[in-house]
Amino acid sequence: MNRLLTFLTCLFFTTSVIAQKDESKDYKKMKDEVNEKVFGTPDSYFKENKIPDQYKDESAVILAQKHTLESDSKIKWRIGLAASSGPKYTFWEIFRKKILINDQSALNEYSELSFNKLQSRVRTSLGKLKNYTFINIRLIKPNGTMKTIDVDESAVTVKDEKNGKENKIAIPDLSVGDIIDYYVAS
């Protein structure tokens, strides 16, 4: 009886460690895919960095903004201890915004962004449902140089609860005259 209990305990911890590694792999893979989809694909709306003369005195100028909803499904087959098969549905809500920071007030407002990295994990009869949020930020300096901010490295977890991790990022090296090009994808 004691050996059986020890075996089951080891099995439980082994599968939970494998599940965590698999989850972080899924997160990284999905993050790279969405980054390629948003920043890797040229978009004519986000090409221009010039503002019209009538908006030169505004605090912050939104140069471009886009909100898209997408969905797809794939058949997924797994063989092994935690075997599962069937359709995998993915739904994306992507919000992208490009903003010119024109004064100190706008700099204070846009110098920090808050987001939830993992909002929920739920097991249902359909399978495991996960809701991740991805955020990526690019700074465009007045001279045209572009700098990508590593959000995973720079973000700080403000609140870590069972079904969500609330994060905040202070955008480094942001100054008046810069353009913030960022997206939030869930």
GICOR-V637922 format. One line per field, one symbol per residue. ss: DSSP state (A for helix, B for strand, O for the rest). burial: b if it has 16 or more other ideal C-beta (glycine too) atoms within 10 Angstrom, else e. A space follows every 50 residues. Layout:
ss: ???
burial: ???
This chain:
ss: OAAAAAAAAAAAAAAAAAAAAAAAAAAAAAAAAAAAAAOOOOOAAAOOOO OOAAAOOOOBBBBBBBBBBBBBBBBBBOOOOOOOBBBBBBBBBBBBBBBB BOOAAAAAAAOBBBBBOBBBBBBBOOBBBBBBOBBBBBBBOOOOOBBBBO AAAAOBBBBBBOOBBBBBBBOOOOOOOOBBBBBBBO
burial: eeeeeeeeeeeeeeeeeeeeeeeeeebeebbeebeeebbeeeeeebeeee eeeeeeeeebbebbeeeeeeeeeeeeeeeeeeeeeeeeeeebebebbbbb bbeeebbeebeebebbbbeeeeeeeeeeeeebbbbbbbbbeeeeeeeebe beeebeeeeeeeebbebebebeebeeebbbbbbbbb
